[in-house]
Amino acid sequence: MRKILIPVDAGHPARSRAAVAEAISIYGKDPVAVHLLSVQAAVSSHVAMFFGSGELHQLQYAAGAEELESAQAQLTAAGVPYTSSVRIGRSAETIARTARELGCDRILMGQEGAGSLAAKMFGSLPQQVRQIVAGSGDCQVIGS
């Protein structure tokens, strides 16, 4: 069975909704396994020292679970089964690594509107992920 990874981006909710809608459309034509992913940024050791053991991870996973709620509701309403996870790390690298680990053949990232200055200088998140997975050739990144 083919697998689709959808990284949910709280900073771009419209892009995430579009990616989930596309997955629903794909599932309607050819059932695929759908996996939702929330990537939470790692924090520096200076920030981490203000939290108790495990407290920071609990906060990060709770924030990730909250980010996933809208996409989960969208898939549930459409009757599309899914799995989901929260990971901590750098966004592009974590998305690419998760896609490889899960054996995904597609990463749906939705369409992005006008790019920010940072996206123009460093590439948008979908462009960064596309660059990382380009060498493997077994996973297509769909989105701008």
Contacts in CASP RR format, 6 or more apart in sequence:
PFRMAT RR
TARGET T0000
AUTHOR 0000-0000-0000
METHOD contacts of the structure
MODEL  1
MRKILIPVDAGHPARSRAAVAEAISIYGKDPVAVHLLSVQAAVSSHVAMF
FGSGELHQLQYAAGAEELESAQAQLTAAGVPYTSSVRIGRSAETIARTAR
ELGCDRILMGQEGAGSLAAKMFGSLPQQVRQIVAGSGDCQVIGS
1 31 0 8 1.000
1 32 0 8 1.000
1 33 0 8 1.000
2 30 0 8 1.000
2 32 0 8 1.000
2 33 0 8 1.000
2 105 0 8 1.000
2 106 0 8 1.000
3 32 0 8 1.000
3 33 0 8 1.000
3 34 0 8 1.000
3 35 0 8 1.000
3 102 0 8 1.000
3 103 0 8 1.000
3 104 0 8 1.000
3 105 0 8 1.000
3 106 0 8 1.000
4 23 0 8 1.000
4 26 0 8 1.000
4 32 0 8 1.000
4 33 0 8 1.000
4 34 0 8 1.000
4 35 0 8 1.000
4 104 0 8 1.000
4 105 0 8 1.000
4 106 0 8 1.000
4 107 0 8 1.000
4 108 0 8 1.000
5 35 0 8 1.000
5 37 0 8 1.000
5 95 0 8 1.000
5 98 0 8 1.000
5 99 0 8 1.000
5 102 0 8 1.000
5 104 0 8 1.000
5 106 0 8 1.000
5 107 0 8 1.000
5 108 0 8 1.000
6 16 0 8 1.000
6 19 0 8 1.000
6 20 0 8 1.000
6 23 0 8 1.000
6 34 0 8 1.000
6 35 0 8 1.000
6 36 0 8 1.000
6 37 0 8 1.000
6 71 0 8 1.000
6 107 0 8 1.000
6 108 0 8 1.000
6 109 0 8 1.000
7 19 0 8 1.000
7 37 0 8 1.000
7 38 0 8 1.000
7 39 0 8 1.000
7 91 0 8 1.000
7 95 0 8 1.000
7 107 0 8 1.000
7 109 0 8 1.000
7 125 0 8 1.000
7 129 0 8 1.000
8 16 0 8 1.000
8 36 0 8 1.000
8 37 0 8 1.000
8 38 0 8 1.000
8 67 0 8 1.000
8 68 0 8 1.000
8 70 0 8 1.000
8 71 0 8 1.000
9 15 0 8 1.000
9 16 0 8 1.000
9 109 0 8 1.000
9 125 0 8 1.000
10 16 0 8 1.000
10 38 0 8 1.000
10 67 0 8 1.000
12 112 0 8 1.000
13 70 0 8 1.000
15 109 0 8 1.000
15 110 0 8 1.000
15 111 0 8 1.000
15 112 0 8 1.000
16 70 0 8 1.000
16 71 0 8 1.000
16 110 0 8 1.000
17 70 0 8 1.000
17 71 0 8 1.000
17 74 0 8 1.000
18 110 0 8 1.000
18 111 0 8 1.000
19 108 0 8 1.000
19 109 0 8 1.000
19 110 0 8 1.000
19 143 0 8 1.000
20 71 0 8 1.000
20 74 0 8 1.000
20 75 0 8 1.000
20 108 0 8 1.000
21 74 0 8 1.000
22 108 0 8 1.000
22 110 0 8 1.000
22 142 0 8 1.000
23 32 0 8 1.000
23 34 0 8 1.000
23 75 0 8 1.000
23 80 0 8 1.000
23 108 0 8 1.000
24 74 0 8 1.000
24 75 0 8 1.000
24 78 0 8 1.000
24 80 0 8 1.000
26 32 0 8 1.000
27 34 0 8 1.000
27 78 0 8 1.000
27 80 0 8 1.000
33 81 0 8 1.000
33 83 0 8 1.000
34 75 0 8 1.000
34 80 0 8 1.000
34 81 0 8 1.000
34 82 0 8 1.000
34 83 0 8 1.000
35 82 0 8 1.000
35 83 0 8 1.000
35 84 0 8 1.000
35 85 0 8 1.000
35 98 0 8 1.000
35 102 0 8 1.000
35 104 0 8 1.000
36 68 0 8 1.000
36 71 0 8 1.000
36 72 0 8 1.000
36 75 0 8 1.000
36 82 0 8 1.000
36 83 0 8 1.000
36 84 0 8 1.000
36 85 0 8 1.000
37 84 0 8 1.000
37 85 0 8 1.000
37 86 0 8 1.000
37 87 0 8 1.000
37 94 0 8 1.000
37 95 0 8 1.000
37 98 0 8 1.000
38 63 0 8 1.000
38 64 0 8 1.000
38 65 0 8 1.000
38 67 0 8 1.000
38 68 0 8 1.000
38 84 0 8 1.000
38 85 0 8 1.000
38 86 0 8 1.000
38 87 0 8 1.000
39 86 0 8 1.000
39 87 0 8 1.000
39 88 0 8 1.000
39 89 0 8 1.000
39 90 0 8 1.000
39 91 0 8 1.000
39 94 0 8 1.000
39 95 0 8 1.000
40 60 0 8 1.000
40 61 0 8 1.000
40 63 0 8 1.000
40 64 0 8 1.000
40 86 0 8 1.000
40 87 0 8 1.000
40 88 0 8 1.000
40 89 0 8 1.000
41 88 0 8 1.000
41 89 0 8 1.000
41 90 0 8 1.000
41 91 0 8 1.000
42 88 0 8 1.000
42 89 0 8 1.000
42 90 0 8 1.000
43 56 0 8 1.000
47 56 0 8 1.000
48 56 0 8 1.000
51 59 0 8 1.000
57 88 0 8 1.000
60 86 0 8 1.000
60 88 0 8 1.000
61 86 0 8 1.000
64 86 0 8 1.000
65 86 0 8 1.000
68 84 0 8 1.000
68 86 0 8 1.000
71 84 0 8 1.000
72 82 0 8 1.000
72 84 0 8 1.000
75 81 0 8 1.000
75 82 0 8 1.000
85 98 0 8 1.000
87 94 0 8 1.000
87 98 0 8 1.000
88 94 0 8 1.000
91 125 0 8 1.000
91 128 0 8 1.000
92 125 0 8 1.000
92 128 0 8 1.000
92 129 0 8 1.000
92 131 0 8 1.000
92 132 0 8 1.000
93 132 0 8 1.000
95 107 0 8 1.000
95 125 0 8 1.000
95 129 0 8 1.000
96 129 0 8 1.000
96 132 0 8 1.000
96 133 0 8 1.000
96 139 0 8 1.000
98 104 0 8 1.000
99 107 0 8 1.000
99 133 0 8 1.000
99 139 0 8 1.000
100 133 0 8 1.000
100 136 0 8 1.000
100 139 0 8 1.000
103 138 0 8 1.000
103 139 0 8 1.000
104 139 0 8 1.000
105 138 0 8 1.000
105 139 0 8 1.000
105 140 0 8 1.000
106 139 0 8 1.000
106 140 0 8 1.000
106 141 0 8 1.000
106 142 0 8 1.000
107 129 0 8 1.000
107 133 0 8 1.000
107 139 0 8 1.000
107 140 0 8 1.000
107 141 0 8 1.000
107 142 0 8 1.000
108 142 0 8 1.000
108 143 0 8 1.000
109 125 0 8 1.000
109 126 0 8 1.000
109 129 0 8 1.000
109 141 0 8 1.000
109 142 0 8 1.000
109 143 0 8 1.000
109 144 0 8 1.000
110 126 0 8 1.000
110 142 0 8 1.000
110 143 0 8 1.000
110 144 0 8 1.000
111 143 0 8 1.000
111 144 0 8 1.000
112 119 0 8 1.000
112 124 0 8 1.000
112 126 0 8 1.000
112 143 0 8 1.000
112 144 0 8 1.000
113 144 0 8 1.000
115 124 0 8 1.000
119 125 0 8 1.000
119 127 0 8 1.000
122 128 0 8 1.000
124 144 0 8 1.000
126 141 0 8 1.000
126 143 0 8 1.000
126 144 0 8 1.000
129 141 0 8 1.000
130 141 0 8 1.000
133 139 0 8 1.000
133 141 0 8 1.000
END
